[in-house]
Amino acid sequence: MNLIRSYASWRKYRETCVELNRLSERELSDIGMSRGDIPFAARRAL
């Protein structure tokens, strides 16, 4: 069960990273983020 939960968390992290990386620099700036903030924001989304 723990393996399934870990995999689900990893997928959510990856999907969040992919979606945020699709944003332009301008869009990221509008929400107060930079490219370097993406991994941290994705971890908070878990």
LUMDOFI-688680 format. One record per residue: x, y, z of N, C-alpha, C, O in turn; residue number from 1; residue in one letter. Coordinates in nm, 2 decimals, padded with zeros to 4 digits. Example, Ala and Ser with C-alpha at 12.3 -4.5 7.8 and 13.67 -1.06 7.14 Angstrom:
<pts>
+--------+--------+--------+--------+--------+--------+--------+--------+--------+--------+--------+--------+-----+---+
!   n.px !   n.py !   n.pz !  ca.px !  ca.py !  ca.pz !   c.px !   c.py !   c.pz !   o.px !   o.py !   o.pz !   k ! r !
+--------+--------+--------+--------+--------+--------+--------+--------+--------+--------+--------+--------+-----+---+
!  01.32 ! -00.57 !  00.78 !  01.23 ! -00.45 !  00.78 !  01.32 ! -00.33 !  00.78 !  01.42 ! -00.33 !  00.85 !   1 ! a !
!  01.28 ! -00.22 !  00.71 !  01.37 ! -00.11 !  00.71 !  01.29 !  00.00 !  00.79 !  01.34 !  00.11 !  00.80 !   2 ! s !
+--------+--------+--------+--------+--------+--------+--------+--------+--------+--------+--------+--------+-----+---+
</pts>
This chain:
<pts>
+--------+--------+--------+--------+--------+--------+--------+--------+--------+--------+--------+--------+-----+---+
!   n.px !   n.py !   n.pz !  ca.px !  ca.py !  ca.pz !   c.px !   c.py !   c.pz !   o.px !   o.py !   o.pz !   k ! r !
+--------+--------+--------+--------+--------+--------+--------+--------+--------+--------+--------+--------+-----+---+
!  00.08 ! -00.12 !  00.00 !  00.00 !  00.00 !  00.00 !  00.09 !  00.13 !  00.00 !  00.06 !  00.22 ! -00.07 !   1 ! m !
!  00.19 !  00.12 !  00.08 !  00.28 !  00.24 !  00.08 !  00.35 !  00.27 ! -00.05 !  00.37 !  00.38 ! -00.09 !   2 ! n !
!  00.38 !  00.16 ! -00.13 !  00.44 !  00.18 ! -00.26 !  00.34 !  00.25 ! -00.36 !  00.38 !  00.33 ! -00.43 !   3 ! l !
!  00.21 !  00.21 ! -00.35 !  00.11 !  00.28 ! -00.43 !  00.10 !  00.42 ! -00.40 !  00.09 !  00.51 ! -00.48 !   4 ! i !
!  00.10 !  00.45 ! -00.27 !  00.09 !  00.59 ! -00.22 !  00.21 !  00.67 ! -00.27 !  00.20 !  00.79 ! -00.31 !   5 ! r !
!  00.33 !  00.61 ! -00.26 !  00.45 !  00.68 ! -00.30 !  00.45 !  00.71 ! -00.45 !  00.48 !  00.82 ! -00.49 !   6 ! s !
!  00.40 !  00.61 ! -00.53 !  00.39 !  00.63 ! -00.67 !  00.29 !  00.74 ! -00.71 !  00.32 !  00.82 ! -00.79 !   7 ! y !
!  00.18 !  00.74 ! -00.64 !  00.08 !  00.85 ! -00.66 !  00.13 !  00.99 ! -00.63 !  00.11 !  01.08 ! -00.70 !   8 ! a !
!  00.21 !  00.99 ! -00.52 !  00.27 !  01.12 ! -00.48 !  00.37 !  01.17 ! -00.59 !  00.37 !  01.29 ! -00.62 !   9 ! s !
!  00.45 !  01.07 ! -00.63 !  00.55 !  01.11 ! -00.74 !  00.48 !  01.16 ! -00.86 !  00.53 !  01.25 ! -00.93 !  10 ! w !
!  00.37 !  01.09 ! -00.90 !  00.30 !  01.13 ! -01.03 !  00.24 !  01.27 ! -01.01 !  00.25 !  01.35 ! -01.10 !  11 ! r !
!  00.19 !  01.30 ! -00.89 !  00.13 !  01.43 ! -00.87 !  00.24 !  01.54 ! -00.88 !  00.22 !  01.65 ! -00.93 !  12 ! k !
!  00.36 !  01.51 ! -00.82 !  00.47 !  01.60 ! -00.82 !  00.52 !  01.62 ! -00.97 !  00.53 !  01.74 ! -01.01 !  13 ! y !
!  00.53 !  01.52 ! -01.05 !  00.57 !  01.53 ! -01.19 !  00.47 !  01.61 ! -01.27 !  00.51 !  01.69 ! -01.35 !  14 ! r !
!  00.34 !  01.58 ! -01.25 !  00.24 !  01.65 ! -01.33 !  00.24 !  01.80 ! -01.29 !  00.22 !  01.88 ! -01.38 !  15 ! e !
!  00.26 !  01.83 ! -01.16 !  00.27 !  01.97 ! -01.12 !  00.39 !  02.04 ! -01.19 !  00.38 !  02.15 ! -01.23 !  16 ! t !
!  00.50 !  01.97 ! -01.18 !  00.62 !  02.03 ! -01.25 !  00.60 !  02.05 ! -01.40 !  00.64 !  02.16 ! -01.45 !  17 ! c !
!  00.54 !  01.96 ! -01.46 !  00.52 !  01.97 ! -01.61 !  00.43 !  02.09 ! -01.64 !  00.46 !  02.17 ! -01.72 !  18 ! v !
!  00.32 !  02.10 ! -01.56 !  00.23 !  02.21 ! -01.58 !  00.29 !  02.34 ! -01.56 !  00.27 !  02.44 ! -01.63 !  19 ! e !
!  00.36 !  02.36 ! -01.45 !  00.43 !  02.48 ! -01.42 !  00.54 !  02.52 ! -01.52 !  00.56 !  02.64 ! -01.55 !  20 ! l !
!  00.61 !  02.42 ! -01.57 !  00.71 !  02.44 ! -01.67 !  00.65 !  02.49 ! -01.81 !  00.72 !  02.54 ! -01.89 !  21 ! n !
!  00.53 !  02.46 ! -01.83 !  00.46 !  02.50 ! -01.95 !  00.43 !  02.65 ! -01.95 !  00.41 !  02.71 ! -02.06 !  22 ! r !
!  00.43 !  02.71 ! -01.83 !  00.40 !  02.86 ! -01.82 !  00.52 !  02.94 ! -01.87 !  00.63 !  02.90 ! -01.86 !  23 ! l !
!  00.49 !  03.05 ! -01.93 !  00.59 !  03.14 ! -01.97 !  00.66 !  03.22 ! -01.85 !  00.60 !  03.21 ! -01.74 !  24 ! s !
!  00.77 !  03.28 ! -01.88 !  00.83 !  03.36 ! -01.77 !  00.74 !  03.46 ! -01.71 !  00.73 !  03.49 ! -01.59 !  25 ! e !
!  00.66 !  03.52 ! -01.80 !  00.57 !  03.63 ! -01.77 !  00.46 !  03.57 ! -01.68 !  00.42 !  03.63 ! -01.57 !  26 ! r !
!  00.40 !  03.46 ! -01.71 !  00.30 !  03.39 ! -01.63 !  00.35 !  03.35 ! -01.50 !  00.28 !  03.37 ! -01.40 !  27 ! e !
!  00.47 !  03.30 ! -01.49 !  00.53 !  03.26 ! -01.36 !  00.55 !  03.39 ! -01.28 !  00.52 !  03.38 ! -01.16 !  28 ! l !
!  00.59 !  03.49 ! -01.34 !  00.61 !  03.62 ! -01.27 !  00.48 !  03.67 ! -01.21 !  00.48 !  03.72 ! -01.10 !  29 ! s !
!  00.37 !  03.66 ! -01.29 !  00.24 !  03.70 ! -01.24 !  00.20 !  03.63 ! -01.12 !  00.12 !  03.69 ! -01.04 !  30 ! d !
!  00.24 !  03.51 ! -01.10 !  00.19 !  03.43 ! -00.98 !  00.31 !  03.43 ! -00.88 !  00.30 !  03.36 ! -00.78 !  31 ! i !
!  00.41 !  03.51 ! -00.90 !  00.51 !  03.53 ! -00.80 !  00.61 !  03.42 ! -00.79 !  00.67 !  03.39 ! -00.68 !  32 ! g !
!  00.64 !  03.35 ! -00.90 !  00.73 !  03.24 ! -00.90 !  00.84 !  03.26 ! -01.01 !  00.82 !  03.34 ! -01.10 !  33 ! m !
!  00.95 !  03.19 ! -00.99 !  01.05 !  03.18 ! -01.10 !  01.07 !  03.03 ! -01.13 !  01.01 !  02.94 ! -01.06 !  34 ! s !
!  01.14 !  03.00 ! -01.23 !  01.16 !  02.85 ! -01.27 !  01.23 !  02.78 ! -01.15 !  01.20 !  02.66 ! -01.13 !  35 ! r !
!  01.31 !  02.84 ! -01.07 !  01.38 !  02.77 ! -00.96 !  01.28 !  02.74 ! -00.85 !  01.31 !  02.65 ! -00.77 !  36 ! g !
!  01.17 !  02.80 ! -00.85 !  01.07 !  02.78 ! -00.74 !  00.98 !  02.65 ! -00.77 !  00.91 !  02.61 ! -00.68 !  37 ! d !
!  00.98 !  02.61 ! -00.89 !  00.89 !  02.50 ! -00.94 !  00.90 !  02.37 ! -00.85 !  00.80 !  02.32 ! -00.81 !  38 ! i !
!  01.02 !  02.32 ! -00.83 !  01.03 !  02.20 ! -00.75 !  00.97 !  02.22 ! -00.61 !  00.91 !  02.12 ! -00.56 !  39 ! p !
!  01.00 !  02.33 ! -00.55 !  00.95 !  02.35 ! -00.41 !  00.79 !  02.37 ! -00.41 !  00.73 !  02.31 ! -00.32 !  40 ! f !
!  00.74 !  02.43 ! -00.51 !  00.59 !  02.45 ! -00.52 !  00.53 !  02.31 ! -00.55 !  00.42 !  02.28 ! -00.50 !  41 ! a !
!  00.59 !  02.23 ! -00.63 !  00.54 !  02.10 ! -00.66 !  00.54 !  02.01 ! -00.54 !  00.44 !  01.93 ! -00.52 !  42 ! a !
!  00.64 !  02.02 ! -00.45 !  00.64 !  01.94 ! -00.33 !  00.53 !  01.99 ! -00.23 !  00.47 !  01.91 ! -00.16 !  43 ! r !
!  00.51 !  02.12 ! -00.23 !  00.40 !  02.17 ! -00.14 !  00.26 !  02.12 ! -00.19 !  00.17 !  02.11 ! -00.11 !  44 ! r !
!  00.25 !  02.10 ! -00.32 !  00.12 !  02.05 ! -00.37 !  00.08 !  01.91 ! -00.33 ! -00.03 !  01.87 ! -00.34 !  45 ! a !
!  00.18 !  01.84 ! -00.27 !  00.15 !  01.70 ! -00.23 !  00.07 !  01.71 ! -00.10 !  00.04 !  01.61 ! -00.04 !  46 ! l !
+--------+--------+--------+--------+--------+--------+--------+--------+--------+--------+--------+--------+-----+---+
</pts>
